[in-house]
Amino acid sequence: MRVHENLVETREGGVATLRVDREEALGALSKSMVTALGDYLRDLRGCRDVRVLVLTGTGRGFIAGADIGEYHGVTQAEFDAYQRMSRAVFEELEQLPQPTIAAVNGYALGGGFEVALCCDLIIASEAARFGLPEVKLGLLPGGGGTQRLSRAIGIRATKELVMTGRIMRADEADRHRLLHKVTPVDELVPAAMELAGRLATAAPLAVREAKRLIDDGVQQALGAALTSEQAVLSRLYATADAAEGIEAFVAKREPRFTGNLPD
């Protein structure tokens, strides 16, 4: 199903895969693509049938940043409005309740790198390239690149990448512990789908709460985060999924999780 001329979705077994289909532009994000992505993510938020989202690209590009041609000739107000809209969409992705996987097949530059940083896990092919080259345009990242990357790999490594605009290979990104794994090009999508399948078959309420707890907890004092952790555990114990998981363990069978909330 096409959710936009350049965005194609497929669903199977609780996993939605959204592929950026703009090979001639290396997946560069136009304004209309960002708008459609935001609409798609808001719809997906309440979809219980989708337990995992995989994002990937086409050909040599994952997402090679924004469509810079669309910046040409726009007013300051129009430029600022677009940046605010992009930030809101990226935050929609980051805050999606379902776990997200970026399967980076090629160039993830600028906004494309920022999209990957908004995902919970990143798998990259050996052909993947990461960078924030906005300084070469006299600009800086505006979709969270300076902030999410520094939180992921540290301040000094981020300063070097942002201030030089240098592009790094997948093996270097892996050394920075940005990636779940690096695969040969033809094994990227199968590896992403295998990981997505494992997430999709786990207890969905527990997976969603784990994602939220970890994201929220790193912004909190340890004591407050630990209190939140125990409160969530208590709520989960009251769910049908917890009863099913314990029963299945005792009976030595595979659990059948539904993700239903208690009444």
N, C-alpha and C positions, 0 to 999 in steps of 0.2 A: 504494500500500500504506500502511495506517495502522500506524505503530509505536506510536501512542498515540491516544486519542480526539481529541487536538488537534495531532497531528504527522503529516503526510502526506509520504511519500517517493515520488518517481518517479525512474527511471533511464533514461538514453539516451546511447549513445555514450561510455561511460566517465565520464559525469557523473551524480552523484546530487544531486537537489534535495530538500531538506527544508523543507517549508513549515509554518509555525506557523498553525494553523487554529482560532483562537479570537477571531473578529472582535468578538464582543460585549464582550470584555474587552480589546480592543486588543492581543491576544497576550500578556497577562500570564502569567508562568510560575508555575504551581502546583507544589507539591512533587512530585506524581506526574509532571508533565511533565519536571522536572529529572531525576528518577530514570530515566525512559524515555530521555531524551536521553543520559544517561551510558551506559546499556546499548547504545544505538544506536551511539555513537561507539566503544565498545570493540569491537563487532562489525565496524565499518567499518575499523578499524585494520588488520586482517589481510586485507581484501578486495582482491585484486589487480585485480578487474574494475572497481573504482571508482578513477578517477585524480584526480577533482576533486569537492569538495563545495560546493554552493551553498546558502546559508541565506536564506530570505526569509519574509515574513509575508503577511497577508491584509487587504485593505481599508485602513483608516487606520492600522493598527498593524503594526509589525515585531514588537517585543516591548516592551511598555510596562512593563517592570520586573517585580518579583516580585508575586505575588498577596498584597497587603498584608493582606487579610482573614484570611489564614491565620496571620498573626502574632498576631492578637488572642487574648489569654487563654492563650498557650502559656507554659510555664515557661522560665526562663533556660537550663536544660540543653537543652531541646528547640530553642530558638532557636539556641543555639550549634552544636548538632549539624547543623541545617539549613544554617547558614552554612558549616560545614566541608565538608558534602556538595556544596554549590553550588560552592565553590572547586575541589574535586576535579574536578567535571564541566567547569568552565570550562577547567581546565588540560588535561583530556583533549582538548578542542576545540583549544586552542592548540598542543598537542603532536602532533596528528594528523599522520601522515606525509604524507598527501595535502594539496595546496594547498586552501585554503578561501576562499570569496568570500561576503561578506555583501551581499546585495542588499536594501538598506534602503528599503522602500516607504513607511513612515510613521513613527510614533513609536517611537524607540529610546531608552528612558529607563531609568535605573537599571541593573538587570541586563541589559536589552536592549542598552544602549550597551556594557556590559561584554562581552556576547557578540560584538558587532561588533568590539570592540577585540581579541578573541582570534583573529579571522580574519586571514588574510594580506592580503587586499585588500577594500576596501569600495567598492561602487558605490551611489549614492543617487539616488532620484528627487527632483525639485524639492519634493515634498511631505514629504520626510523631515525629522524633527526629532530632535535629539540633546540629552541632558541627564542630569545626575546630581542629581536633586532630593531625595535622601534627607535633607538637612539640614532640609527642611521638615517632616519627621516626627520630628526630634530624633535622627536617625541619620546614618550615613555610608555610602558605598559599601563593600560587603564582598566583592565579586567581582573585585577588582583595579582598580576604576575610578580610585582615586587614584594608583595606581602605573603602570598601563599608559598612562593618558592623559598623565601628566606626562612619561613617556618619549617619547611621540609628539608632543606640542605644546609642552612646556616647563613649568616649575614655575609661573610667574606666571599664565599663561593657565589652567592647571588649578586653581590656588587660587581664581581668580575664579569659575569655573564651579561648583566643588564648594561653596564657601562661600556662594554666593548661591543655588544650585540653579537657575540660569537655564537656559532651553532655547535652543539655537541652531539656526538654519536650516541647510539643506544648503550654501548658498553660503558661510556663515561656516566651516563644517567644512571645506569645500574650500580656503578661504584658509589654514587651519591645516595644510594638506597631509595631512589625514586620509583623503581620498577618492581613489580612482583616477579617478572622473569623476562628474559630475552629469548626469542625463538627464531629459527630460520623463517624466511619470508612465507613459505607455503604452509607453515605450521601455526601461524599467528591466530587465525580465526578458530581452528579446532582447539587450540589451547585456551582461548578466551571462552569458547562455548563449554569446554569441560569445566572450567572454573565456575562459570555462570550456572551450570547444571548442579554443581555441588551446593552453591548458595541457594538455588531455587528449591532444592529438596530438603534443606534445613528448615527448622521451625520459623515461619516468617515473622511472627511477632517478636521472637527472641532476636532474630537477625536485625530487624529494624531498630529495636531498642538498643542493641549493641552498638550499631552505627551512631545513634543519637547520643548515647552515653559517652562514647569515646570522643566525638566531636565537641560536645559540650564540656566534658570533663577537663580537657587540656586548657580550657579558658578559666577554670575554677581553682580555688584552693583545694588541696588534697582532701582535707576533712569534709568539705562540702560535697566533693565529687564522690567520696566513699559513701556518704549518707545517701546520695542519689542512687548509687549502684544498689545498695541494699533495698531501697524503696521499690526500685524497678523489679528486682528479683522477687520481692514479696508479691507484687502485682502479677508477675508471670506465673507464680505458683498456683494462682487461682484460675488459670486459663485451662481450657480443654486440651490445648496442645501440650501443656506440661503433664497433665494426667495421662495423655496418650503416650508421651515420650517415656514416662516412668513405667507405664504398663507394658509398652513394647520392649523396653529393656529387660524387665523381669521375665517376660514371655519369650525372650530371645527371637524377636521378629522385627521387621522394619516398621518404623512408625509411619502413621498416615496423618500428617499435620494438615489442618484446615485454615489456620490463621484467624479463626473466629474469636472475637472479643467476648469476655464474659458478660452476662446480662446484668 
